[in-house]
């Protein structure tokens, strides 16, 4: 990794960063960059929140009438 990471470097290593598998030196460089980059702060936060958002979305149940309406609509498009 470059001595001074840029946004592109963080994105390339984002999953390793979020999973805590980066070497300490690389992690420190990314954290230093993220601390001073609002775009990267938002990007990292969105990745951290994605699993929670997906869990909540998949827990929602459609009311029976809406599910039947959606089924009819999709069937009509085949």
Buried (B, 14 or more C-beta within 10 A) or exposed (E): BEEEBEEEBBBEBBEBBEEEEBEEEBBEBBBEBBEEBEEBEEBBEEBEEEEEEEEEEEEEEEEEEEEEEEEEEEEEEE
